[in-house]
Amino acid sequence: MEEKALKIYFAGALFNSKDLIGNKILAETIERLASRYKIVLPQDLEQGRASPKSIRDSDLKNLLECDMGVFNYDGSELDSGTVVEFMFAKFSDKPSLLLRTDFRGGGDQTYGGGEPWNLMTSFYPRTRTLLIDSAKTYKDFLSGEKFDLNGYCEFMAKKIISELDVLTESLPVMPKNLRPSVEDWIKILVK
């Protein structure tokens, strides 16, 4: 019997064509290389002319229906929606991967060798961090004027898959007796 694919919520900025295309290509590459994962892209969720609240609720409901999340932490300032989604994942005890391909540093952890973003989004259980220097990686896949897009995407996807594989082994931290109450509370927030 074939095992059911784990659903992965893939959060990140989705306000320009580079973000949208990058999210889509990376999601498709992950699924091609690891059929055990099914990527849920918020940008693909049916929203049309929905109200801001219904968009928020839909995204959060989809996140909560997933088994794990990947949260793209690129940019000089983290995308605020992505941070909110990450916090919902943490409050519901979901395994999470913080992915940063932006080689620039930032945040307030630089003095201690910490992660390159605000410390308030760090130090949560069942969370792993993957830092990839996209500028260096780009040059590694550039030969003269020819860029190996497939190789670049596969390199990224393999790194993400490896981290997701580790996260599948993480055990819940939230005590069993608290889970129903937390789930009920979250359902009230995202009606």
C-alpha positions in Angstrom: 0.0 0.0 0.0 1.4 3.4 -1.0 1.9 5.8 1.8 -0.1 9.1 1.7 2.0 12.1 0.9 2.6 14.6 3.7 1.1 18.0 3.0 3.6 20.9 3.3 2.4 24.5 3.5 4.9 26.7 1.6 4.7 30.2 2.9 6.5 33.3 1.6 6.0 36.5 -0.2 3.8 36.3 -3.2 3.4 39.8 -4.4 5.6 39.9 -7.6 6.3 37.6 -10.5 9.7 36.6 -9.1 8.2 35.3 -5.9 5.3 33.6 -7.6 7.4 31.9 -10.2 10.2 31.0 -7.7 7.6 29.4 -5.3 6.0 27.4 -8.1 9.2 26.1 -9.6 10.7 25.1 -6.3 7.4 23.4 -5.2 7.2 21.4 -8.4 10.9 20.4 -8.1 10.4 19.2 -4.5 7.3 17.2 -5.5 9.2 15.7 -8.5 12.2 14.6 -6.4 10.2 13.5 -3.3 6.7 12.3 -4.1 6.2 11.7 -0.3 5.6 15.5 -0.1 2.7 17.4 -1.5 3.3 21.2 -1.5 0.4 23.6 -0.8 1.1 27.0 -2.2 -1.1 29.8 -0.8 -0.8 31.6 -4.2 -2.7 28.6 -5.8 -5.6 28.7 -3.3 -8.9 29.9 -4.9 -9.4 33.4 -3.7 -10.7 35.6 -6.5 -12.3 38.7 -5.2 -12.5 37.4 -1.6 -12.3 39.8 1.4 -9.0 40.2 3.2 -10.4 38.3 6.2 -11.6 35.4 4.1 -8.1 35.2 2.4 -6.4 35.2 5.8 -8.8 32.6 7.1 -8.4 30.4 4.0 -4.6 30.5 4.2 -4.5 29.7 8.0 -7.0 26.9 7.6 -4.9 25.4 4.8 -1.8 25.8 7.0 -3.5 24.0 9.9 -4.6 21.1 7.6 -1.0 20.5 6.5 1.5 18.3 8.3 4.4 20.7 8.2 5.4 24.1 6.9 8.2 25.8 5.0 8.5 29.5 5.7 10.5 31.6 3.3 12.4 34.2 5.4 14.0 36.2 2.6 14.2 39.9 2.4 15.8 42.7 4.5 12.5 42.7 6.4 10.6 39.4 6.8 7.3 39.2 5.1 4.8 39.9 7.9 2.2 37.5 6.6 4.8 34.7 6.6 5.8 35.4 10.1 2.1 35.3 11.2 1.7 31.9 9.4 4.9 30.6 11.1 3.6 31.7 14.5 0.3 29.8 13.9 2.3 26.8 12.9 4.2 27.0 16.2 1.1 27.6 18.3 -0.3 24.4 16.8 2.9 22.5 17.2 3.6 21.9 13.5 7.1 21.0 12.4 8.5 24.0 10.5 11.4 24.8 8.3 12.7 28.4 8.2 14.3 28.9 4.8 16.5 31.8 3.9 18.2 32.1 0.5 18.9 35.9 1.0 22.6 36.2 1.7 22.1 39.5 3.5 22.2 39.5 7.3 19.6 41.2 9.4 17.8 41.2 12.7 19.2 41.5 16.2 21.0 38.2 16.6 24.2 39.1 14.7 26.3 39.7 17.8 25.8 36.1 19.1 26.1 34.3 15.8 22.4 33.7 15.7 20.0 33.6 12.8 19.8 36.6 10.4 16.3 37.9 11.5 14.5 39.2 14.5 15.1 36.9 17.6 11.4 36.8 18.3 10.9 34.3 15.5 13.7 32.0 16.6 14.1 29.3 19.3 10.9 27.4 18.8 10.6 23.6 19.1 10.2 21.4 16.1 11.8 24.1 13.9 14.9 23.8 11.7 16.7 26.5 9.8 18.2 26.2 6.3 20.4 29.1 5.1 21.4 29.0 1.5 23.5 31.8 -0.1 21.6 32.3 -3.3 24.2 34.5 -4.9 27.0 31.9 -4.4 24.7 29.1 -5.5 23.7 31.0 -8.6 27.3 31.4 -9.6 27.9 27.7 -8.9 25.3 26.9 -11.6 26.5 29.5 -14.1 28.8 28.4 -16.8 29.8 31.3 -19.0 26.5 32.8 -20.1 24.6 29.6 -19.6 22.7 29.1 -16.3 21.6 25.6 -15.2 18.1 26.4 -13.9 17.2 22.7 -13.4 20.4 22.0 -11.5 19.9 25.1 -9.3 16.3 24.1 -8.5 17.3 20.5 -7.7 20.1 21.7 -5.5 17.7 23.9 -3.5 14.9 21.2 -3.4 17.3 18.5 -2.2 18.4 20.7 0.7 14.8 21.4 1.6 13.8 17.7 1.3 16.7 16.7 3.6 15.4 19.1 6.3 11.8 18.0 5.8 12.9 14.4 6.3 14.5 15.3 9.6 11.4 17.2 10.7 9.2 14.2 10.0 10.9 12.5 12.9 10.2 15.3 15.4 7.7 14.4 18.0 4.9 16.6 19.3 5.9 18.9 22.1 2.4 20.1 23.0 0.9 17.9 25.8 -2.0 15.7 24.5 -4.5 17.1 27.0 -3.9 20.7 25.6 -4.3 19.8 21.9 -8.1 19.9 21.7 -8.4 23.2 23.5 -5.7 24.8 21.3 -7.4 23.5 18.1 -10.8 24.8 19.3 -9.3 28.2 20.0 -7.6 28.4 16.6 -10.9 27.4 14.9 -12.6 30.3 16.6 -9.9 32.7 15.3 -10.2 31.6 11.7 -13.9 31.0 11.2 
